[in-house]
Amino acid sequence: MRDYHTIRMLHPLCTATLVVLGMIIIATTNPERGGAMVLKETYIPVYGIKINPLNPAIIYVASSKGLFKTTNGAATWKKVIKGLPKNCSGQSLAIDGSNPDILYAGTYGAGLYKSINSGGSWTAINKGLEDTPSIFSIGIDPSQSKKMYVGTRGGGVYMTINGGKNWKQSGMEGCSVYGLEIDPNAPATIYAGTGSCGIFKSTNGGEYWLPSSDGLTDGTDSHVFGLAMDKSTPSILYAGTNERGAFKSTNGGNLWKAINKGLGNVWGLAVTAFAIDPTNSKTIYSSVCYEAGMAHGGVFKSTNSGATWKAMNNGLVDLLAFTLAIDPINPKTLYVGLSSGVYKSMDGGANWKAMNNGLDKGPSSDGVAPGFGSRVDF
């Protein structure tokens, strides 16, 4: 019988699991050993998923064991790490909307990498990023793809205007930045969600940033891990926090209101990501970790713009969810990155199936617990 054992401090967002050398391990009770705790390995945790906007069968994931690619809708995966450092942990991904063959991958401790051949090989683009080698988020200006922003661990936001040939510090120095969103209608407007500083907004292309967290905090630090924009109405944004749940702004971040009905007790709740249906923005999915135990968390769905949520976890073997992606052509198809690999739904989240053929098992050999286990800076 499976016994989910809560071990605090082992995973800052989801302490119902044990992180050992980058592997999420589920604790079980073995009756043959008199109830002693046995640790079973699972598939590697997945922190980032990106779908090719022109061919949704092509998908990339960032995981504790590097980067993987599928060309058949996640039926099988292949490692794509040529040019990356050995034992590199992937943290974030971005696809150039003007040319989906161009990819960017952020790592934990090894900087930022670029591929111009759909992940076939990678080249470091870290000039100016030497002091902030952990890249947690990537944003590409939709009007000029050579202008980019990255969110770093403890170094705030950096920006480039030449496709990553060199970078300069843009703002929020001292903060870890987990989410970046760019207004597609006014690309000079950018939002950044941080690990301890709340949300910031720039209206001049990252030259200056101002706090944009009214309603989000209660007088203490606000840890924002998930940030999403309704691209059909860019003034509508969603923020996922640690221990405060989900928030929504309808006026470009000027004011935030909690939208937690159906998510459960927000104490211990970490909302890590959102995915918005591109054909019906009232339909939103959120990925959730819950430190109180495996019985909570996973994927939640709202069909009324976040007013209420419902758990959609049928088929998920664990409920520690870190990231989400939605098929841009068939939005009933979704992918979630869990502590135990990738799961896919083809019916709007009603049912999920493991899609881990080709993903690695076992501990990372870099000796670091990557992803949220090491990147959360309180």
Long-range contacts (C-beta under 8 A, 24 or more apart in sequence): 1-28, 1-29, 1-31, 2-26, 2-28, 2-29, 3-27, 3-28, 3-29, 3-37, 4-293, 4-294, 4-295, 5-37, 6-291, 6-292, 6-293, 8-291, 10-373, 11-291, 11-320, 11-369, 11-372, 11-373, 12-372, 12-373, 12-376, 12-378, 13-225, 13-242, 13-270, 13-272, 13-289, 13-291, 13-372, 13-376, 14-270, 14-289, 14-290, 14-291, 14-297, 14-320, 14-339, 14-372, 15-268, 15-291, 16-290, 16-291, 16-292, 16-293, 16-294, 16-320, 17-318, 17-320, 17-339, 19-369, 19-373, 20-363, 20-369, 21-363, 21-364, 21-365, 21-366, 21-367, 21-368, 21-369, 22-64, 22-65, 22-89, 22-363, 22-364, 22-366, 22-368, 22-369, 22-370, 22-371, 22-373, 23-64, 23-362, 23-363, 23-364, 24-318, 24-320, 24-339, 24-340, 26-318, 26-340, 41-361, 41-362, 41-363, 42-318, 42-339, 42-340, 42-341, 42-361, 43-340, 43-341, 43-354, 43-356, 43-359, 43-360, 43-361, 44-341, 44-359, 44-360, 44-361, 44-362, 44-364, 45-320, 45-322, 45-337, 45-338, 45-339, 45-340, 45-341, 45-371, 46-322, 46-323, 46-337, 46-338, 46-341, 46-342, 46-359, 47-90, 47-91, 47-92, 47-322, 47-323, 47-337, 47-370, 47-371, 47-372, 48-90, 48-91, 48-92, 48-93, 48-323, 48-337, 49-93, 49-323, 49-324, 49-325, 49-335, 49-336, 49-337, 49-342, 50-93, 50-94, 50-95, 50-103, 50-325, 51-95, 51-325, 51-326, 51-327, 51-328, 51-335, 52-95, 52-100, 53-95, 53-97, 53-100, 53-328, 54-100, 55-100, 56-327, 56-328, 56-329, 56-330, 56-333, 58-100, 58-118, 59-325, 59-335, 60-93, 60-95, 60-103, 60-119, 61-90, 61-93, 61-337, 61-342, 61-359, 62-90, 62-91, 62-92, 62-93, 62-105, 62-106, 63-89, 63-90, 63-337, 63-359, 63-360, 64-89, 64-90, 64-364, 64-369, 64-370, 64-371, 65-89, 65-359, 65-360, 65-364, 66-90, 67-93, 67-105, 67-119, 67-122, 68-358, 68-359, 69-118, 69-119, 70-358, 73-333, 73-344, 74-335, 74-342, 74-344, 74-355, 75-355, 75-357, 76-357, 76-358, 77-342, 77-356, 77-357, 77-358, 77-359, 78-358, 79-358, 79-360, 80-115, 80-119, 80-120, 80-122, 81-122, 82-120, 82-121, 82-122, 83-113, 83-115, 83-121, 83-122, 83-123, 83-124, 84-110, 84-113, 84-122, 85-110, 87-364, 87-365, 87-366, 88-366, 89-364, 89-366, 89-368, 89-370, 89-371, 91-134, 91-135, 91-136, 91-370, 91-371, 91-375, 92-135, 92-136, 92-137, 92-138, 93-138, 94-138, 94-139, 94-140, 94-148, 96-140, 96-145, 97-140, 97-142, 97-145, 98-145, 99-145, 102-145, 104-138, 104-140, 104-148, 104-164, 106-134, 106-135, 106-136, 106-137, 106-138, 106-150, 107-133, 107-134, 107-135, 108-134, 108-153, 108-368, 108-370, 108-371, 108-374, 108-375, 109-133, 109-134, 109-368, 111-135, 112-138, 112-150, 112-164, 114-163, 114-164, 125-163, 125-164, 125-165, 126-167, 127-165, 127-166, 127-167, 128-158, 128-160, 128-166, 128-167, 128-168, 128-169, 129-158, 129-167, 131-155, 132-158, 134-375, 136-176, 136-177, 136-178, 136-375, 137-177, 137-178, 137-179, 137-180, 137-192, 138-180, 139-180, 139-181, 139-182, 139-190, 140-182, 141-182, 141-187, 141-205, 142-182, 142-184, 142-187, 143-187, 144-187, 147-187, 147-205, 149-180, 149-182, 149-190, 149-206, 150-180, 151-176, 151-177, 151-178, 151-179, 151-180, 151-192, 151-194, 152-176, 152-177, 153-375, 153-377, 154-377, 157-192, 157-206, 157-209, 159-205, 159-206, 170-202, 170-206, 170-207, 170-209, 171-200, 171-202, 171-206, 171-208, 171-209, 172-197, 172-200, 172-209, 176-375, 176-376, 176-377, 178-224, 178-225, 178-226, 178-227, 178-375, 179-224, 179-225, 179-226, 179-227, 179-228, 179-239, 180-227, 181-227, 181-228, 181-229, 181-237, 182-229, 183-229, 183-234, 184-231, 184-234, 185-234, 186-234, 189-234, 189-252, 191-227, 191-229, 191-237, 191-253, 192-227, 193-224, 193-225, 193-226, 193-227, 193-239, 194-223, 194-224, 195-223, 195-224, 195-225, 195-376, 195-377, 195-378, 196-221, 196-222, 196-223, 196-377, 196-378, 197-221, 197-222, 198-222, 198-224, 199-224, 199-227, 199-239, 199-253, 199-256, 201-252, 201-253, 212-252, 212-253, 212-254, 213-256, 214-254, 214-255, 214-256, 215-247, 215-249, 215-255, 215-256, 215-257, 216-241, 216-244, 216-247, 216-256, 218-244, 221-378, 223-376, 223-378, 225-270, 225-271, 225-272, 225-273, 225-372, 225-376, 226-271, 226-272, 226-273, 226-274, 226-286, 226-287, 227-274, 228-273, 228-274, 228-275, 228-276, 228-284, 230-276, 230-281, 231-276, 231-278, 231-281, 232-278, 232-281, 233-281, 236-281, 236-305, 238-274, 238-276, 238-284, 238-286, 238-306, 240-270, 240-271, 240-272, 240-273, 240-274, 240-286, 241-270, 241-271, 242-269, 242-270, 242-376, 243-267, 243-268, 243-269, 243-270, 244-269, 245-269, 245-271, 246-271, 246-274, 246-286, 246-306, 246-309, 248-305, 248-306, 259-302, 259-306, 259-307, 259-309, 260-309, 261-307, 261-308, 261-309, 262-300, 262-302, 262-308, 262-309, 262-310, 262-311, 263-288, 263-300, 263-309, 264-290, 264-296, 265-292, 267-292, 268-292, 269-296, 269-297, 270-372, 272-321, 272-322, 272-323, 272-372, 273-321, 273-322, 273-323, 273-324, 274-324, 275-324, 275-325, 275-326, 275-334, 276-326, 277-326, 277-331, 278-326, 278-328, 278-331, 279-331, 280-331, 281-305, 283-331, 283-348, 285-312, 285-324, 285-326, 285-334, 285-349, 286-324, 287-321, 287-322, 287-323, 287-324, 287-336, 287-337, 288-319, 288-321, 289-319, 289-320, 289-321, 289-322, 289-372, 290-319, 294-318, 294-319, 294-320, 295-319, 297-321, 298-336, 299-324, 299-334, 299-336, 299-349, 299-352, 301-348, 301-349, 312-345, 312-348, 312-349, 312-350, 313-352, 314-350, 314-351, 314-352, 315-343, 315-345, 315-351, 315-352, 315-353, 315-354, 316-343, 316-352, 317-354, 322-371, 322-372
